[in-house]
Amino acid sequence: MRLADFIRNHSDEIIRAWEENARRCPTTPGLSEQEVRDHIATMLKVILSYLDTPDDKEKENPDTDASHATAAKQHGEQRFNKGFDTLEMTAEFRMLRADVVRLWLNKLGRNLDEVEDVVRFDAAVDKMQAESLSRYVDRERRARSLFL
């Protein structure tokens, strides 16, 4: 099963995983149920439009880019207004990618060690990115505080 077909057929399951991950975030208690899931359905549609576009075709679709920018920007603004920090924003998307791939592989039900290696590689890179970003943000805050 192609990934786009999986996302299309299992979007409810993916959205539930998104909500479960969001509830683990320390800032989430300030979000209503609607705010937790506001933008994920639209963002999944945008992901599908990219997956459904052949590589040899132009990936820049003005309608898709506009909806993506709108959903992504609204999501970022909402999370900022609710007190999320950069790490929490990054974690939401990291967990979305990991959940979609994990759910997809489970549905395939085959021995896909090579693909699992890619998932584990992504997880390792994500962890390093989060650690690096955490240090960066901490240093940026200190520098800003010292400057002020």
Residue pairs with C-beta under 8 A, 6 or more apart in sequence:
1 104
1 107
1 108
2 51
3 51
3 100
3 104
4 48
4 51
4 52
6 100
6 103
6 104
6 107
7 14
7 44
7 47
7 48
7 51
7 100
7 104
8 48
10 103
10 104
10 107
11 41
11 44
13 103
14 40
14 44
14 96
14 99
14 100
14 103
15 37
15 40
15 41
15 44
17 95
17 96
17 99
17 100
17 103
18 36
18 37
18 40
18 92
18 95
18 96
18 99
19 36
19 37
21 91
21 92
21 95
21 96
21 99
22 28
22 31
22 36
22 92
23 36
25 84
25 88
25 91
25 92
26 88
27 79
27 82
27 83
27 84
27 85
27 88
28 36
30 82
30 83
31 82
35 78
35 82
38 74
38 75
38 78
39 71
39 72
39 74
39 75
39 78
40 96
42 67
42 70
42 71
43 68
43 71
43 72
43 75
45 67
46 64
46 67
46 68
46 71
49 61
49 64
50 59
50 64
53 59
53 61
76 89
79 88
79 89
79 92
85 137
86 133
86 137
87 130
87 133
87 134
87 137
90 129
90 130
90 133
91 130
94 126
94 129
94 130
97 122
97 126
98 119
98 122
98 123
98 126
101 119
101 122
102 119
105 112
105 115
105 116
105 119
